[in-house]
Amino acid sequence: MAKKLSSLDDLGGFVFSTNKDFEFESNDEQQEKIPNNQQKLEAHLDKKNRGGKVATIIKGFEGNDDDLKALAKQLKTLCGVGGAAKDGEIIIQGNFRDKIMDFLTKEGYKVKRVGG
């Protein structure tokens, strides 16, 4: 059975026009790289929905996904653990909040400790 469309967004950006003069205007803007000293990051410690294990979460990163993934890779390498970068957040396995905050501060980011 075919999926029912509830809005034009369900078409995934597909545009069809019979107008010969139609010009497609893309609103996919590349986010400019924001300097590290203007980034305001938050370092959280999280235990929820992780089977009792702790994770360090960095929130507030502004920039494109490639920059986010590059920073996540640096942090994972620094701590020697796994993690992920998704939805504008960096998740690092384990309690490495102090180590990560020191590293980010040296890189020029403004980091704020949030929570216990």
N, C-alpha and C positions, 0 to 999 in steps of 0.2 A: 504494500500500500504506500502511496506517495505521501511524503511529509507535507503537511499543510503550512503555508506561509502566513505568518501573522503580520509581517511588515516587510518593507523593501530591504531592510537590513539583512533579512534572512537569505537574500540572494547573494550575499557575500561581495558586494561592490559591483555586481554585474549591471551594466547600463545598456539599454537598447533604445535607440531613437530613430525615427523615420525622417527626422529633420536633416537635410543635407548640410546645413550650416552649424550643426551641433558640434561643440568642442567640449571634450571631457575635461573637467577641472579636478585634479586630484587634491584631496585635502590630507594626504599622507605626508605630514611634515616631519622631516628629520629633526629630532631634538638636538639643539646645539649642546656642545659639551660645556658643562658648567664647571668653572674652576673649583678645585678641591676646597679652597678656603671659603667658598660660598655655599658649600654643601653642609647641611645640618642633619647629621645622622643620629639615630637613637640606638643604643645597645641594650637589648632585652635578654632576659634569661627565661626560658620557657620549659615547662615540664608537662604541659597539657597534651593529651592525646599522643603521647610518645612512649607509652608502656613504662612510665616511671623514669625514663632516661631524660637527661637534660640537653637542651640545645641553646646555642647563642644565636640570637636573631638580630640582624642589622636592618633597620628600617629607615626610610626617608631618602634613599638614594634617588637623585634626579639625573636622568641621562638615558641613553639608549641601552638596549639589551646587551649589546656587545661589550660596552664599558662595565655594565653590572656583572656580566659573566667573567670578565677579566679580573675585576676586583675580588670576586668570589674565589677564583682560582688562586690568587695571591694569598688570601686568608686561609684557604684550605691547606696550601703548601706550608705557610707559616706555622700552622698548628699541627700539621701532620695527620689530619683527620678528613673525613668525608663531609659533604654538604651539598647544598643546592642553591641556585639563584633563580627565583621565579616570583612573579607578581610584584616586582620592585623591592623584594626582600632578599637578603642573603641569610641562609640557614647553615650554621656550622654545628656539627655534632660535638657535644660536650660543653663544659663550662670553661670557655676561653675568653670571657668578656674582658678581663683586665689586659690580657696580652693583645687582643684585637684593638682595644681602645688605645693602647700605647702606640701600636703600629699605625692606626688611622690618624692619630694626632701628629705623628712624625711625618706622615704623608701630606699633612696640611688640612685634613678634614676637621670640622667641628663636631665632636662626639659628646653625647650626653648619656649618662647612665640612667636607665629607667627601670624601676622596680627594685626589689631586694637585692 
